């Protein structure tokens, strides 16, 4: 993902997609954590993707696609087994 900013978080909130990553962590703070979320944001601050990392391994990943008006179009979700599902939002 080029032209994105990577930020780190402790958790997320919400049940609707896209998830909202919360409790931002500094890069130095993730060194002592077993579990955290790595979010990828565009220049406008929109969450494009995230991974949940557990002991350095990706356990869950979301990739979001948005319409020109900013509405979520779809989410590609990869689970811990590598199974991919696509959720259409519209």
C-alpha atoms as one frame of an Amber mdcrd trajectory, in Angstrom:
protein
   0.000   0.000   0.000   1.871   2.982  -1.250   1.067   6.535  -0.234  -0.455
   5.449   3.065   0.322   6.223   6.669   0.679   3.335   9.098  -0.564   3.847
  12.667  -0.912   1.411  15.567  -3.846   0.832  17.901  -4.788  -1.170  20.966
  -8.313  -2.115  19.897 -11.330  -1.195  17.777 -14.917  -0.144  18.380 -18.168
  -0.661  16.569 -19.873  -3.607  14.972 -20.473  -2.057  11.554 -17.842  -1.951
   8.844 -15.458  -0.264   8.605 -14.244  -0.837  12.153 -12.956   2.190  14.069
  -9.483   1.636  15.459  -9.117   3.194  18.916  -6.529   3.799  21.630  -3.649
   4.772  19.355  -0.208   3.488  20.290   3.177   4.946  19.517   5.587   2.877
  17.467   7.758   2.285  20.550   4.729   0.981  22.477   4.092  -1.954  20.138
   7.472  -3.515  20.951   6.171  -4.696  24.327   2.719  -5.803  23.170   1.552
  -9.268  22.181  -1.526  -8.014  20.337  -2.193  -4.785  18.460  -3.792  -3.437
  15.294  -1.828  -1.911  12.407  -3.957   0.506  10.386  -3.265   1.904   6.921
  -4.725   5.367   6.257  -4.847   7.574   3.181  -3.886  11.267   3.200  -7.426
  12.226   4.259  -7.276   9.893   7.289  -9.610   7.245   5.852  -8.924   3.708
   7.061  -8.039   1.647   3.978  -6.935  -1.546   5.712  -5.815  -3.021   8.990
  -4.232  -6.141  10.379  -4.604  -7.591  13.859  -1.185  -8.862  14.895  -0.812
 -11.492  17.604   2.734 -12.456  18.579   3.942 -10.939  15.301   1.590 -12.970
  13.101  -1.415 -11.557  11.223  -4.545 -13.082  12.760  -7.131 -10.973  10.947
  -7.015  -8.483   8.069  -9.556  -6.105   6.552  -9.217  -4.228   3.233 -11.818
  -1.570   2.511 -13.012  -0.131  -0.800 -14.885   3.177  -0.840 -17.095   5.017
  -3.339 -16.201   8.513  -4.534 -18.610   9.939  -1.940 -16.721   8.163   0.877
 -19.326   5.459   1.497 -18.014   1.942   2.073 -18.452  -0.274  -0.997 -16.928
  -3.511   0.234 -14.680  -5.174   2.771 -12.317  -8.033   2.063 -11.788  -9.952
   5.301  -9.060 -12.535   5.802  -9.363 -14.700   8.916  -6.675 -16.538  10.918
  -6.905 -19.559   8.601  -6.310 -17.433   5.519  -9.932 -17.741   4.422 -11.046
 -14.653   2.504 -14.592 -13.360   2.396 -15.947 -10.265   0.727 -18.771  -8.246
   2.237 -20.597  -5.893  -0.112 -21.864  -2.796   1.699 -24.287  -1.570  -0.939
